């Protein structure tokens, strides 16, 4: 089974938003770019200008899943990305 992500747009540097259709139900797809720090810990990628909210997004995820989270590589995008998928509200 394969899911396709559509409307994938960069909301801000290192943060992408898209839509996934799973079994006929639309879901949000969020991607947060991450890197490893000098302690081999997973941390949010911060762009050179230092402007994004990825640190707080990653902290929110790690609060619920306190582990080294699996990442994906996206076509035509640099780096490693965490993928978060959740259903649209009604």
PDB file as gemmi writes it, atoms N, CA and C in Angstrom:
CRYST1    1.000    1.000    1.000  90.00  90.00  90.00 P 1                      
ATOM      1  N   UNK A   1       0.844  -1.171   0.000  1.00  0.00           N  
ATOM      2  CA  UNK A   1       0.000   0.000   0.000  1.00  0.00           C  
ATOM      3  C   UNK A   1       0.891   1.235   0.000  1.00  0.00           C  
ATOM      4  N   UNK A   2       0.540   2.200  -0.818  1.00  0.00           N  
ATOM      5  CA  UNK A   2       1.331   3.412  -0.949  1.00  0.00           C  
ATOM      6  C   UNK A   2       0.428   4.620  -0.742  1.00  0.00           C  
ATOM      7  N   UNK A   3       0.935   5.557   0.041  1.00  0.00           N  
ATOM      8  CA  UNK A   3       0.198   6.795   0.261  1.00  0.00           C  
ATOM      9  C   UNK A   3       0.932   7.913  -0.458  1.00  0.00           C  
ATOM     10  N   UNK A   4       0.186   8.808  -1.048  1.00  0.00           N  
ATOM     11  CA  UNK A   4       0.795   9.921  -1.754  1.00  0.00           C  
ATOM     12  C   UNK A   4       0.537  11.211  -1.001  1.00  0.00           C  
ATOM     13  N   UNK A   5       1.598  11.982  -0.845  1.00  0.00           N  
ATOM     14  CA  UNK A   5       1.467  13.281  -0.195  1.00  0.00           C  
ATOM     15  C   UNK A   5       1.321  14.327  -1.284  1.00  0.00           C  
ATOM     16  N   UNK A   6       0.285  15.139  -1.163  1.00  0.00           N  
ATOM     17  CA  UNK A   6       0.026  16.177  -2.154  1.00  0.00           C  
ATOM     18  C   UNK A   6       0.130  17.552  -1.498  1.00  0.00           C  
ATOM     19  N   UNK A   7       0.193  18.549  -2.322  1.00  0.00           N  
ATOM     20  CA  UNK A   7       0.224  19.941  -1.863  1.00  0.00           C  
ATOM     21  C   UNK A   7       1.333  20.182  -0.838  1.00  0.00           C  
ATOM     22  N   UNK A   8       2.503  19.576  -1.045  1.00  0.00           N  
ATOM     23  CA  UNK A   8       3.615  19.730  -0.106  1.00  0.00           C  
ATOM     24  C   UNK A   8       4.281  21.086  -0.328  1.00  0.00           C  
ATOM     25  N   UNK A   9       4.155  21.945   0.658  1.00  0.00           N  
ATOM     26  CA  UNK A   9       4.684  23.302   0.572  1.00  0.00           C  
ATOM     27  C   UNK A   9       5.563  23.604   1.768  1.00  0.00           C  
ATOM     28  N   UNK A  10       6.538  24.458   1.557  1.00  0.00           N  
ATOM     29  CA  UNK A  10       7.398  24.900   2.649  1.00  0.00           C  
ATOM     30  C   UNK A  10       6.695  26.047   3.377  1.00  0.00           C  
ATOM     31  N   UNK A  11       6.216  25.765   4.585  1.00  0.00           N  
ATOM     32  CA  UNK A  11       5.544  26.784   5.383  1.00  0.00           C  
ATOM     33  C   UNK A  11       6.557  27.772   5.945  1.00  0.00           C  
ATOM     34  N   UNK A  12       7.732  27.265   6.277  1.00  0.00           N  
ATOM     35  CA  UNK A  12       8.869  28.078   6.688  1.00  0.00           C  
ATOM     36  C   UNK A  12      10.112  27.212   6.522  1.00  0.00           C  
ATOM     37  N   UNK A  13      11.302  27.794   6.584  1.00  0.00           N  
ATOM     38  CA  UNK A  13      12.501  26.972   6.369  1.00  0.00           C  
ATOM     39  C   UNK A  13      12.560  25.774   7.322  1.00  0.00           C  
ATOM     40  N   UNK A  14      12.718  24.581   6.744  1.00  0.00           N  
ATOM     41  CA  UNK A  14      12.808  23.368   7.549  1.00  0.00           C  
ATOM     42  C   UNK A  14      11.479  22.825   8.039  1.00  0.00           C  
ATOM     43  N   UNK A  15      10.365  23.349   7.523  1.00  0.00           N  
ATOM     44  CA  UNK A  15       9.042  22.898   7.952  1.00  0.00           C  
ATOM     45  C   UNK A  15       8.121  22.852   6.735  1.00  0.00           C  
ATOM     46  N   UNK A  16       7.652  21.635   6.410  1.00  0.00           N  
ATOM     47  CA  UNK A  16       6.800  21.423   5.242  1.00  0.00           C  
ATOM     48  C   UNK A  16       5.427  20.951   5.672  1.00  0.00           C  
ATOM     49  N   UNK A  17       4.405  21.366   4.921  1.00  0.00           N  
ATOM     50  CA  UNK A  17       3.026  20.928   5.163  1.00  0.00           C  
ATOM     51  C   UNK A  17       2.457  20.340   3.886  1.00  0.00           C  
ATOM     52  N   UNK A  18       1.663  19.279   4.036  1.00  0.00           N  
ATOM     53  CA  UNK A  18       1.023  18.654   2.894  1.00  0.00           C  
ATOM     54  C   UNK A  18      -0.237  17.925   3.329  1.00  0.00           C  
ATOM     55  N   UNK A  19      -0.797  17.159   2.415  1.00  0.00           N  
ATOM     56  CA  UNK A  19      -2.020  16.397   2.657  1.00  0.00           C  
ATOM     57  C   UNK A  19      -1.805  14.961   2.214  1.00  0.00           C  
ATOM     58  N   UNK A  20      -2.325  14.016   3.000  1.00  0.00           N  
ATOM     59  CA  UNK A  20      -2.275  12.600   2.672  1.00  0.00           C  
ATOM     60  C   UNK A  20      -3.704  12.066   2.667  1.00  0.00           C  
ATOM     61  N   UNK A  21      -4.055  11.295   1.635  1.00  0.00           N  
ATOM     62  CA  UNK A  21      -5.347  10.615   1.603  1.00  0.00           C  
ATOM     63  C   UNK A  21      -5.100   9.173   2.030  1.00  0.00           C  
ATOM     64  N   UNK A  22      -5.630   8.808   3.204  1.00  0.00           N  
ATOM     65  CA  UNK A  22      -5.502   7.440   3.721  1.00  0.00           C  
ATOM     66  C   UNK A  22      -6.885   6.822   3.799  1.00  0.00           C  
ATOM     67  N   UNK A  23      -7.117   5.840   2.959  1.00  0.00           N  
ATOM     68  CA  UNK A  23      -8.388   5.108   2.971  1.00  0.00           C  
ATOM     69  C   UNK A  23      -9.582   6.047   2.837  1.00  0.00           C  
ATOM     70  N   UNK A  24      -9.414   7.090   2.038  1.00  0.00           N  
ATOM     71  CA  UNK A  24     -10.506   8.022   1.796  1.00  0.00           C  
ATOM     72  C   UNK A  24     -10.657   9.117   2.838  1.00  0.00           C  
ATOM     73  N   UNK A  25      -9.757   9.192   3.807  1.00  0.00           N  
ATOM     74  CA  UNK A  25      -9.801  10.235   4.831  1.00  0.00           C  
ATOM     75  C   UNK A  25      -8.553  11.099   4.696  1.00  0.00           C  
ATOM     76  N   UNK A  26      -8.758  12.406   4.625  1.00  0.00           N  
ATOM     77  CA  UNK A  26      -7.635  13.322   4.479  1.00  0.00           C  
ATOM     78  C   UNK A  26      -6.929  13.528   5.815  1.00  0.00           C  
ATOM     79  N   UNK A  27      -5.613  13.593   5.743  1.00  0.00           N  
ATOM     80  CA  UNK A  27      -4.761  13.800   6.917  1.00  0.00           C  
ATOM     81  C   UNK A  27      -3.770  14.922   6.639  1.00  0.00           C  
ATOM     82  N   UNK A  28      -3.397  15.617   7.701  1.00  0.00           N  
ATOM     83  CA  UNK A  28      -2.300  16.581   7.631  1.00  0.00           C  
ATOM     84  C   UNK A  28      -0.994  15.794   7.559  1.00  0.00           C  
ATOM     85  N   UNK A  29      -0.048  16.304   6.817  1.00  0.00           N  
ATOM     86  CA  UNK A  29       1.312  15.749   6.807  1.00  0.00           C  
ATOM     87  C   UNK A  29       2.260  16.898   7.119  1.00  0.00           C  
ATOM     88  N   UNK A  30       3.013  16.747   8.194  1.00  0.00           N  
ATOM     89  CA  UNK A  30       3.996  17.752   8.573  1.00  0.00           C  
ATOM     90  C   UNK A  30       5.380  17.112   8.528  1.00  0.00           C  
ATOM     91  N   UNK A  31       6.350  17.859   8.062  1.00  0.00           N  
ATOM     92  CA  UNK A  31       7.737  17.398   8.023  1.00  0.00           C  
ATOM     93  C   UNK A  31       8.608  18.431   8.717  1.00  0.00           C  
ATOM     94  N   UNK A  32       9.390  17.972   9.661  1.00  0.00           N  
ATOM     95  CA  UNK A  32      10.307  18.825  10.407  1.00  0.00           C  
ATOM     96  C   UNK A  32      11.723  18.347  10.104  1.00  0.00           C  
ATOM     97  N   UNK A  33      12.555  19.243   9.619  1.00  0.00           N  
ATOM     98  CA  UNK A  33      13.943  18.868   9.305  1.00  0.00           C  
ATOM     99  C   UNK A  33      14.742  18.771  10.604  1.00  0.00           C  
ATOM    100  N   UNK A  34      15.486  17.676  10.751  1.00  0.00           N  
ATOM    101  CA  UNK A  34      16.288  17.457  11.952  1.00  0.00           C  
ATOM    102  C   UNK A  34      17.737  17.141  11.581  1.00  0.00           C  
ATOM    103  N   UNK A  35      18.622  17.337  12.548  1.00  0.00           N  
ATOM    104  CA  UNK A  35      20.043  17.021  12.412  1.00  0.00           C  
ATOM    105  C   UNK A  35      20.506  16.395  13.729  1.00  0.00           C  
ATOM    106  N   UNK A  36      21.716  15.857  13.727  1.00  0.00           N  
ATOM    107  CA  UNK A  36      22.315  15.361  14.967  1.00  0.00           C  
ATOM    108  C   UNK A  36      23.273  16.410  15.492  1.00  0.00           C  
ATOM    109  N   UNK A  37      23.257  16.616  16.814  1.00  0.00           N  
ATOM    110  CA  UNK A  37      24.214  17.548  17.400  1.00  0.00           C  
ATOM    111  C   UNK A  37      25.487  16.797  17.777  1.00  0.00           C  
ATOM    112  N   UNK A  38      26.416  17.480  18.420  1.00  0.00           N  
ATOM    113  CA  UNK A  38      27.706  16.878  18.769  1.00  0.00           C  
ATOM    114  C   UNK A  38      27.576  15.747  19.791  1.00  0.00           C  
ATOM    115  N   UNK A  39      26.420  15.643  20.462  1.00  0.00           N  
ATOM    116  CA  UNK A  39      26.180  14.562  21.424  1.00  0.00           C  
ATOM    117  C   UNK A  39      25.371  13.425  20.801  1.00  0.00           C  
ATOM    118  N   UNK A  40      25.249  13.423  19.474  1.00  0.00           N  
ATOM    119  CA  UNK A  40      24.460  12.435  18.740  1.00  0.00           C  
ATOM    120  C   UNK A  40      22.986  12.455  19.131  1.00  0.00           C  
ATOM    121  N   UNK A  41      22.497  13.623  19.516  1.00  0.00           N  
ATOM    122  CA  UNK A  41      21.078  13.797  19.840  1.00  0.00           C  
ATOM    123  C   UNK A  41      20.371  14.393  18.631  1.00  0.00           C  
ATOM    124  N   UNK A  42      19.124  14.027  18.489  1.00  0.00           N  
ATOM    125  CA  UNK A  42      18.317  14.545  17.395  1.00  0.00           C  
ATOM    126  C   UNK A  42      17.792  15.931  17.794  1.00  0.00           C  
ATOM    127  N   UNK A  43      18.120  16.924  16.985  1.00  0.00           N  
ATOM    128  CA  UNK A  43      17.680  18.295  17.264  1.00  0.00           C  
ATOM    129  C   UNK A  43      17.111  18.907  15.994  1.00  0.00           C  
ATOM    130  N   UNK A  44      16.324  19.943  16.164  1.00  0.00           N  
ATOM    131  CA  UNK A  44      15.733  20.637  15.020  1.00  0.00           C  
ATOM    132  C   UNK A  44      16.804  21.368  14.230  1.00  0.00           C  
ATOM    133  N   UNK A  45      16.670  21.325  12.917  1.00  0.00           N  
ATOM    134  CA  UNK A  45      17.539  22.099  12.046  1.00  0.00           C  
ATOM    135  C   UNK A  45      17.114  23.560  12.126  1.00  0.00           C  
ATOM    136  N   UNK A  46      18.078  24.424  12.300  1.00  0.00           N  
ATOM    137  CA  UNK A  46      17.809  25.860  12.351  1.00  0.00           C  
ATOM    138  C   UNK A  46      18.469  26.503  11.136  1.00  0.00           C  
ATOM    139  N   UNK A  47      17.720  27.275  10.357  1.00  0.00           N  
ATOM    140  CA  UNK A  47      18.307  27.893   9.170  1.00  0.00           C  
ATOM    141  C   UNK A  47      19.342  28.950   9.563  1.00  0.00           C  
ATOM    142  N   UNK A  48      20.185  29.336   8.624  1.00  0.00           N  
ATOM    143  CA  UNK A  48      21.235  30.318   8.929  1.00  0.00           C  
ATOM    144  C   UNK A  48      20.712  31.614   9.557  1.00  0.00           C  
ATOM    145  N   UNK A  49      19.511  32.048   9.176  1.00  0.00           N  
ATOM    146  CA  UNK A  49      18.981  33.282   9.758  1.00  0.00           C  
ATOM    147  C   UNK A  49      18.346  33.053  11.134  1.00  0.00           C  
ATOM    148  N   UNK A  50      18.248  31.779  11.552  1.00  0.00           N  
ATOM    149  CA  UNK A  50      17.722  31.460  12.885  1.00  0.00           C  
ATOM    150  C   UNK A  50      16.226  31.618  13.039  1.00  0.00           C  
ATOM    151  N   UNK A  51      15.505  31.696  11.929  1.00  0.00           N  
ATOM    152  CA  UNK A  51      14.069  31.961  11.995  1.00  0.00           C  
ATOM    153  C   UNK A  51      13.229  30.748  11.650  1.00  0.00           C  
ATOM    154  N   UNK A  52      12.738  30.035  12.648  1.00  0.00           N  
ATOM    155  CA  UNK A  52      11.683  29.042  12.492  1.00  0.00           C  
ATOM    156  C   UNK A  52      11.249  28.567  13.876  1.00  0.00           C  
ATOM    157  N   UNK A  53      10.192  27.795  13.909  1.00  0.00           N  
ATOM    158  CA  UNK A  53       9.637  27.298  15.172  1.00  0.00           C  
ATOM    159  C   UNK A  53       9.922  25.811  15.361  1.00  0.00           C  
ATOM    160  N   UNK A  54      10.889  25.271  14.632  1.00  0.00           N  
ATOM    161  CA  UNK A  54      11.119  23.830  14.652  1.00  0.00           C  
ATOM    162  C   UNK A  54      11.552  23.294  15.998  1.00  0.00           C  
ATOM    163  N   UNK A  55      12.273  24.066  16.793  1.00  0.00           N  
ATOM    164  CA  UNK A  55      12.676  23.575  18.117  1.00  0.00           C  
ATOM    165  C   UNK A  55      11.450  23.254  18.966  1.00  0.00           C  
ATOM    166  N   UNK A  56      10.464  24.154  18.980  1.00  0.00           N  
ATOM    167  CA  UNK A  56       9.270  23.888  19.786  1.00  0.00           C  
ATOM    168  C   UNK A  56       8.435  22.759  19.190  1.00  0.00           C  
ATOM    169  N   UNK A  57       8.389  22.632  17.868  1.00  0.00           N  
ATOM    170  CA  UNK A  57       7.659  21.520  17.244  1.00  0.00           C  
ATOM    171  C   UNK A  57       8.288  20.185  17.626  1.00  0.00           C  
ATOM    172  N   UNK A  58       9.612  20.111  17.545  1.00  0.00           N  
ATOM    173  CA  UNK A  58      10.304  18.870  17.902  1.00  0.00           C  
ATOM    174  C   UNK A  58      10.152  18.565  19.387  1.00  0.00           C  
ATOM    175  N   UNK A  59      10.245  19.572  20.236  1.00  0.00           N  
ATOM    176  CA  UNK A  59      10.051  19.361  21.684  1.00  0.00           C  
ATOM    177  C   UNK A  59       8.667  18.804  21.971  1.00  0.00           C  
ATOM    178  N   UNK A  60       7.645  19.300  21.268  1.00  0.00           N  
ATOM    179  CA  UNK A  60       6.284  18.772  21.447  1.00  0.00           C  
ATOM    180  C   UNK A  60       6.235  17.291  21.109  1.00  0.00           C  
ATOM    181  N   UNK A  61       6.851  16.897  19.996  1.00  0.00           N  
ATOM    182  CA  UNK A  61       6.868  15.482  19.614  1.00  0.00           C  
ATOM    183  C   UNK A  61       7.621  14.641  20.634  1.00  0.00           C  
ATOM    184  N   UNK A  62       8.772  15.122  21.057  1.00  0.00           N  
ATOM    185  CA  UNK A  62       9.602  14.356  21.988  1.00  0.00           C  
ATOM    186  C   UNK A  62       8.976  14.247  23.373  1.00  0.00           C  
ATOM    187  N   UNK A  63       8.066  15.132  23.690  1.00  0.00           N  
ATOM    188  CA  UNK A  63       7.347  15.032  24.958  1.00  0.00           C  
ATOM    189  C   UNK A  63       6.479  13.765  24.973  1.00  0.00           C  
ATOM    190  N   UNK A  64       5.888  13.435  23.824  1.00  0.00           N  
ATOM    191  CA  UNK A  64       5.023  12.260  23.716  1.00  0.00           C  
ATOM    192  C   UNK A  64       5.779  11.008  23.300  1.00  0.00           C  
ATOM    193  N   UNK A  65       6.863  11.190  22.574  1.00  0.00           N  
ATOM    194  CA  UNK A  65       7.672  10.071  22.083  1.00  0.00           C  
ATOM    195  C   UNK A  65       9.130  10.347  22.426  1.00  0.00           C  
ATOM    196  N   UNK A  66       9.524  10.099  23.666  1.00  0.00           N  
ATOM    197  CA  UNK A  66      10.888  10.454  24.098  1.00  0.00           C  
ATOM    198  C   UNK A  66      11.928   9.456  23.590  1.00  0.00           C  
ATOM    199  N   UNK A  67      12.105   9.442  22.292  1.00  0.00           N  
ATOM    200  CA  UNK A  67      13.053   8.515  21.675  1.00  0.00           C  
ATOM    201  C   UNK A  67      13.670   9.197  20.463  1.00  0.00           C  
ATOM    202  N   UNK A  68      14.665   8.554  19.913  1.00  0.00           N  
ATOM    203  CA  UNK A  68      15.257   9.015  18.659  1.00  0.00           C  
ATOM    204  C   UNK A  68      14.285   8.593  17.568  1.00  0.00           C  
ATOM    205  N   UNK A  69      13.635   9.535  16.941  1.00  0.00           N  
ATOM    206  CA  UNK A  69      12.559   9.234  16.006  1.00  0.00           C  
ATOM    207  C   UNK A  69      13.096   8.942  14.604  1.00  0.00           C  
ATOM    208  N   UNK A  70      12.466   7.996  13.921  1.00  0.00           N  
ATOM    209  CA  UNK A  70      12.855   7.632  12.561  1.00  0.00           C  
ATOM    210  C   UNK A  70      12.600   8.802  11.612  1.00  0.00           C  
ATOM    211  N   UNK A  71      13.481   8.949  10.634  1.00  0.00           N  
ATOM    212  CA  UNK A  71      13.359  10.040   9.672  1.00  0.00           C  
ATOM    213  C   UNK A  71      13.209   9.489   8.259  1.00  0.00           C  
ATOM    214  N   UNK A  72      12.843  10.379   7.355  1.00  0.00           N  
ATOM    215  CA  UNK A  72      12.749  10.049   5.941  1.00  0.00           C  
ATOM    216  C   UNK A  72      13.587  11.045   5.154  1.00  0.00           C  
ATOM    217  N   UNK A  73      13.977  10.640   3.963  1.00  0.00           N  
ATOM    218  CA  UNK A  73      14.615  11.551   3.026  1.00  0.00           C  
ATOM    219  C   UNK A  73      13.598  11.862   1.946  1.00  0.00           C  
ATOM    220  N   UNK A  74      13.456  13.128   1.645  1.00  0.00           N  
ATOM    221  CA  UNK A  74      12.469  13.561   0.669  1.00  0.00           C  
ATOM    222  C   UNK A  74      13.132  13.862  -0.668  1.00  0.00           C  
ATOM    223  N   UNK A  75      12.486  13.469  -1.769  1.00  0.00           N  
ATOM    224  CA  UNK A  75      13.036  13.789  -3.085  1.00  0.00           C  
ATOM    225  C   UNK A  75      13.218  15.301  -3.228  1.00  0.00           C  
ATOM    226  N   UNK A  76      14.339  15.688  -3.757  1.00  0.00           N  
ATOM    227  CA  UNK A  76      14.646  17.087  -4.049  1.00  0.00           C  
ATOM    228  C   UNK A  76      14.723  17.982  -2.810  1.00  0.00           C  
ATOM    229  N   UNK A  77      14.911  17.381  -1.634  1.00  0.00           N  
ATOM    230  CA  UNK A  77      15.081  18.151  -0.387  1.00  0.00           C  
ATOM    231  C   UNK A  77      16.328  17.637   0.313  1.00  0.00           C  
ATOM    232  N   UNK A  78      17.097  18.543   0.870  1.00  0.00           N  
ATOM    233  CA  UNK A  78      18.278  18.163   1.628  1.00  0.00           C  
ATOM    234  C   UNK A  78      17.890  17.708   3.026  1.00  0.00           C  
ATOM    235  N   UNK A  79      18.701  16.842   3.621  1.00  0.00           N  
ATOM    236  CA  UNK A  79      18.572  16.507   5.028  1.00  0.00           C  
ATOM    237  C   UNK A  79      17.622  15.383   5.352  1.00  0.00           C  
ATOM    238  N   UNK A  80      17.480  15.182   6.663  1.00  0.00           N  
ATOM    239  CA  UNK A  80      16.586  14.174   7.232  1.00  0.00           C  
ATOM    240  C   UNK A  80      15.344  14.883   7.783  1.00  0.00           C  
ATOM    241  N   UNK A  81      14.195  14.242   7.620  1.00  0.00           N  
ATOM    242  CA  UNK A  81      12.923  14.860   8.000  1.00  0.00           C  
ATOM    243  C   UNK A  81      12.096  13.911   8.863  1.00  0.00           C  
ATOM    244  N   UNK A  82      11.514  14.437   9.925  1.00  0.00           N  
ATOM    245  CA  UNK A  82      10.509  13.696  10.697  1.00  0.00           C  
ATOM    246  C   UNK A  82       9.174  13.903  10.012  1.00  0.00           C  
ATOM    247  N   UNK A  83       8.418  12.854   9.884  1.00  0.00           N  
ATOM    248  CA  UNK A  83       7.095  12.935   9.264  1.00  0.00           C  
ATOM    249  C   UNK A  83       6.038  12.707  10.332  1.00  0.00           C  
ATOM    250  N   UNK A  84       5.110  13.638  10.422  1.00  0.00           N  
ATOM    251  CA  UNK A  84       4.011  13.540  11.387  1.00  0.00           C  
ATOM    252  C   UNK A  84       2.709  13.597  10.598  1.00  0.00           C  
ATOM    253  N   UNK A  85       1.867  12.583  10.764  1.00  0.00           N  
ATOM    254  CA  UNK A  85       0.595  12.517  10.041  1.00  0.00           C  
ATOM    255  C   UNK A  85      -0.539  12.370  11.048  1.00  0.00           C  
ATOM    256  N   UNK A  86      -1.550  13.222  10.907  1.00  0.00           N  
ATOM    257  CA  UNK A  86      -2.725  13.123  11.772  1.00  0.00           C  
ATOM    258  C   UNK A  86      -3.956  13.589  10.987  1.00  0.00           C  
ATOM    259  N   UNK A  87      -5.145  13.077  11.354  1.00  0.00           N  
ATOM    260  CA  UNK A  87      -6.342  13.352  10.575  1.00  0.00           C  
ATOM    261  C   UNK A  87      -6.819  14.799  10.715  1.00  0.00           C  
ATOM    262  N   UNK A  88      -7.473  15.253   9.646  1.00  0.00           N  
ATOM    263  CA  UNK A  88      -8.144  16.548   9.708  1.00  0.00           C  
ATOM    264  C   UNK A  88      -9.270  16.482  10.726  1.00  0.00           C  
ATOM    265  N   UNK A  89      -9.601  17.595  11.335  1.00  0.00           N  
ATOM    266  CA  UNK A  89     -10.760  17.664  12.223  1.00  0.00           C  
ATOM    267  C   UNK A  89     -12.036  17.754  11.421  1.00  0.00           C  
ATOM    268  N   UNK A  90     -13.122  17.426  12.057  1.00  0.00           N  
ATOM    269  CA  UNK A  90     -14.435  17.523  11.366  1.00  0.00           C  
ATOM    270  C   UNK A  90     -15.154  18.763  11.771  1.00  0.00           C  
TER     271      UNK A  90                                                      
END                                                                             
